[in-house]
Each structure stands twice: as structure tokens, then as C-alpha cells.
Amino acid sequence: MKVVIFDMDGTLVDSKKDITTSVNYIREKHYGLEPLSEEYIVEVINMEVRNLPKLFYGTEHYEDRDRELFEIHYANQCIQNPYLYDGIKETLEELVESSVKISVATNAPTPFAKRILKHLRVDEMFDVIIGADRVENSKPDPQMLHHILNHYKYDEKKDIAWMVGDNSKDMLSAKAAGIESMFATWGFTPQADHDIIVYEPKEILGIVL
């Protein structure tokens, strides 16, 4: 059995416009702050260690009112502008046709991930779509990956699995889970220092198949 686990934002889907819109909505509504750029938002999201509320809203902790308003706003905003990166849909289809098991492990909340992937008409290809709300610790912790591998009754002696992602947290989660990983450079992180780097989605097929 072959398994490919995908990150979502910056790997399958370009979602930076909608994430930025919702973050800036909170900044304006609750703090009267100027909007942040998409480039800055992406840079912060991909940091290995970061304090998101500090960098986005200037608060030490994620205030309940900020979290609640973000979730209300983003529930509608998240399907306004997202798109699949070129070659993603075809790559996913070929993996499924070749009997490769595919799933999603994202640090976004599961309901948003499912809503976005359903909107883009690829949700039914994935066996598992799991977000940070379903585990105690998000990536780089391997909990989400273990959840997916357990779903498949993965046996490391006879099966092989890969994590495909666009930042170091994805690579570290794969290492901690004891599986292979590929660093995707077409999304939020165009430069990478990793053993296996893929520059366009179809290169995944050459490695997996």
C-alpha cells in the first residue's frame, strides 16, 4: 500500500487572499489596525515557531473574541477566492486511479478544510481530512499523521507513506511519524532545503508511482 498525505494551504490550495482578508477584518474591527499584506501573512504562517496573536493582532494570547469572530468571518470568506495550484487536480486523480491512498493533514480547523476542498470539488478523493482541532498538538507534532496512518492500518514493514507540504512543520511531522516527505515549492515557500524537493505537482507521480 502507498499513502500520500497532503498539507492543504500552500500545497494543494492557494488560500492566502481569504486568510489575509479575515485576519485584517479582525485587526480593523477589534484593534483599529492597518491591514497586513498577503506576503507577511504567509511568511508568519510558515514560521516554525511563532506567536500568531502577537504577530497578527499585537496580543500575547489568542483572545476568545478574536477566535470567534475569525471563525464566523472565515466560514464564509474561505470559499471566496481559493484555487487549486496548477496540476494538483490531475495529480490527485492519477494517484487515486493508481490505487494510492490520499489524505489531508492541515493545521487549519477541519470544518474549514472540508468546506474549501468541497468547494473546489476534490474532497471526495481524500479518505481522511483532518485539521488541528481534532488533535491535541498540531504539526510539527505527528499526531495528525498517526491518525491517518492508523486509519489505513499502515504497516511500515510492507507499506510506504509520504507527507507533501510547503514548510518545515510538514517535514518535521513526517520525520517524527517515521515516513518520507517531499517539500513543495509551488505554494507559499518557493525556496527549500530538503532531501526531496518537488517543483510542480506532477513530480509527485514520478516519486510515488
C-alpha positions as CSV (number, residue, x, y, z in Angstrom):
1,M,0.0,0.0,0.0
2,K,1.1,3.5,-0.8
3,V,-0.1,6.6,1.1
4,V,0.3,10.3,0.3
5,I,-0.6,12.8,3.0
6,F,-1.0,16.4,1.8
7,D,-0.9,19.6,3.6
8,M,-3.6,22.0,2.4
9,D,-2.8,25.7,2.5
10,G,0.2,26.5,0.2
11,T,0.4,22.9,-1.0
12,L,-3.0,21.9,-2.5
13,V,-4.7,25.3,-2.3
14,D,-3.8,28.9,-2.6
15,S,-5.8,30.4,0.2
16,K,-3.7,33.4,1.1
17,K,-6.2,36.0,-0.1
18,D,-9.0,34.8,2.1
19,I,-6.8,34.2,5.2
20,T,-5.4,37.7,4.8
21,T,-8.9,39.2,4.4
22,S,-10.2,37.6,7.6
23,V,-7.1,38.4,9.7
24,N,-7.4,42.0,8.5
25,Y,-11.1,42.1,9.3
26,I,-10.2,41.2,13.0
27,R,-7.4,43.8,13.1
28,E,-9.8,46.5,11.9
29,K,-12.9,45.5,13.9
30,H,-11.2,44.8,17.3
31,Y,-8.0,46.8,17.2
32,G,-8.3,49.6,14.6
33,L,-5.1,48.4,13.0
34,E,-3.9,48.9,9.4
35,P,-4.2,45.8,7.1
36,L,-1.3,43.4,6.7
37,S,0.0,42.2,3.3
38,E,-0.6,38.7,1.9
39,E,3.2,38.2,1.8
40,Y,3.6,39.0,5.5
41,I,0.6,36.7,6.5
42,V,2.1,33.8,4.5
43,E,5.6,34.4,6.0
44,V,4.1,34.3,9.5
45,I,2.0,31.2,8.9
46,N,5.1,29.3,7.7
47,M,7.3,30.2,10.6
48,E,8.4,27.1,12.5
49,V,8.0,28.9,15.8
50,R,5.7,31.9,16.1
51,N,3.1,33.6,18.3
52,L,0.3,34.2,15.8
53,P,-1.9,36.5,18.0
54,K,1.2,38.7,18.7
55,L,2.2,38.9,15.1
56,F,-1.4,39.4,13.7
57,Y,-3.1,41.4,16.5
58,G,-0.4,42.5,18.9
59,T,-1.8,40.4,21.8
60,E,0.2,37.8,23.8
61,H,-2.6,35.3,23.7
62,Y,-5.4,34.4,21.2
63,E,-8.4,36.2,22.7
64,D,-11.7,34.3,22.6
65,R,-13.4,37.2,20.8
66,D,-10.8,37.3,18.1
67,R,-11.0,33.5,17.6
68,E,-14.8,33.6,17.5
69,L,-15.1,36.5,15.0
70,F,-12.4,35.0,12.8
71,E,-14.2,31.7,12.6
72,I,-17.5,33.4,11.8
73,H,-15.9,35.6,9.1
74,Y,-13.7,32.9,7.6
75,A,-16.5,30.4,7.4
76,N,-17.9,32.5,4.6
77,Q,-14.7,34.1,3.4
78,C,-12.8,30.8,2.9
79,I,-14.6,29.9,-0.3
80,Q,-14.5,33.3,-2.0
81,N,-11.0,33.1,-3.7
82,P,-9.2,29.8,-3.1
83,Y,-7.9,27.8,-6.1
84,L,-6.0,24.6,-6.6
85,Y,-2.5,25.1,-7.8
86,D,-1.9,24.1,-11.5
87,G,-1.6,20.4,-11.9
88,I,-2.9,19.5,-8.4
89,K,-6.3,18.0,-9.6
90,E,-4.7,15.9,-12.3
91,T,-2.1,14.6,-9.9
92,L,-4.6,13.7,-7.3
93,E,-6.8,11.9,-9.9
94,E,-3.8,9.9,-11.2
95,L,-2.8,8.9,-7.7
96,V,-6.3,7.7,-6.9
97,E,-6.5,5.9,-10.3
98,S,-3.3,4.1,-9.4
99,S,-4.8,2.9,-6.1
100,V,-2.6,5.3,-4.0
101,K,-4.4,6.3,-0.8
102,I,-4.6,10.1,-0.3
103,S,-5.5,12.2,2.8
104,V,-5.1,15.7,4.1
105,A,-3.4,16.8,7.3
106,T,-3.7,20.6,7.8
107,N,-3.2,23.0,10.8
108,A,-6.4,24.7,9.7
109,P,-9.6,23.7,11.5
110,T,-11.2,20.6,9.9
111,P,-14.6,22.3,9.0
112,F,-12.8,25.0,7.0
113,A,-10.6,22.4,5.3
114,K,-13.6,20.3,4.3
115,R,-15.5,23.4,3.1
116,I,-12.7,24.6,0.9
117,L,-11.9,21.2,-0.6
118,K,-15.6,20.5,-1.2
119,H,-15.9,24.0,-2.9
120,L,-13.0,23.0,-5.1
121,R,-14.6,19.6,-5.9
122,V,-11.8,17.4,-4.7
123,D,-12.9,16.5,-1.2
124,E,-14.3,13.1,-2.2
125,M,-10.9,11.9,-3.4
126,F,-9.5,12.0,0.1
127,D,-10.0,9.2,2.6
128,V,-9.3,11.4,5.6
129,I,-9.3,15.2,6.0
130,I,-8.1,16.2,9.5
131,G,-7.3,19.6,11.0
132,A,-5.6,20.8,14.1
133,D,-8.9,20.9,16.1
134,R,-9.1,17.0,16.0
135,V,-5.7,16.5,17.8
136,E,-4.1,17.8,21.0
137,N,-1.0,19.1,19.1
138,S,-0.8,20.3,15.5
139,K,2.1,19.9,13.1
140,P,5.1,19.6,13.6
141,D,3.7,17.1,16.1
142,P,3.0,13.8,14.2
143,Q,-0.5,13.2,15.8
144,M,-2.5,14.0,12.7
145,L,-0.2,11.8,10.6
146,H,-0.5,8.9,13.1
147,H,-4.3,9.3,13.0
148,I,-4.3,9.0,9.2
149,L,-1.8,6.1,9.2
150,N,-3.9,4.2,11.8
151,H,-7.0,4.7,9.6
152,Y,-5.2,2.8,6.8
153,K,-3.8,0.2,9.3
154,Y,-0.4,1.2,8.0
155,D,2.4,-1.3,8.4
156,E,5.9,0.2,8.0
157,K,7.3,-3.2,7.0
158,K,5.3,-3.5,3.8
159,D,3.7,-0.1,3.2
160,I,5.2,3.3,2.3
161,A,3.9,6.8,3.0
162,W,4.9,10.3,2.1
163,M,4.0,13.7,3.5
164,V,3.8,16.5,0.9
165,G,3.9,20.0,2.3
166,D,5.3,23.5,1.9
167,N,7.0,24.2,5.2
168,S,9.3,22.8,7.8
169,K,6.4,21.9,10.1
170,D,5.2,19.4,7.5
171,M,8.7,17.9,7.1
172,L,9.2,17.6,10.8
173,S,5.9,15.9,11.4
174,A,6.8,13.3,8.7
175,K,10.2,12.7,10.3
176,A,8.5,12.2,13.7
177,A,5.9,9.9,12.2
178,G,8.7,7.8,10.5
179,I,7.6,8.4,6.9
180,E,9.1,10.0,3.8
181,S,8.5,13.6,2.9
182,M,8.5,16.0,-0.1
183,F,8.9,19.7,0.1
184,A,6.6,21.5,-2.4
185,T,7.9,24.8,-3.7
186,W,5.0,25.9,-5.9
187,G,3.0,27.4,-3.0
188,F,3.8,29.6,0.0
189,T,7.5,28.7,0.2
190,P,9.5,28.9,-3.1
191,Q,12.8,28.0,-1.6
192,A,13.6,24.8,0.3
193,D,16.5,22.9,1.9
194,H,15.3,19.3,2.0
195,D,16.2,15.9,0.7
196,I,13.3,15.6,-1.7
197,I,12.1,18.9,-3.3
198,V,9.2,18.9,-5.9
199,Y,8.8,21.9,-8.1
200,E,5.5,21.0,-9.7
201,P,2.7,18.6,-8.6
202,K,3.3,16.0,-11.4
203,E,6.8,15.3,-10.0
204,I,5.0,13.6,-7.1
205,L,3.8,10.9,-9.5
206,G,7.4,10.1,-10.6
207,I,8.3,9.5,-6.9
208,V,5.3,7.7,-5.7
209,L,4.4,5.6,-8.8
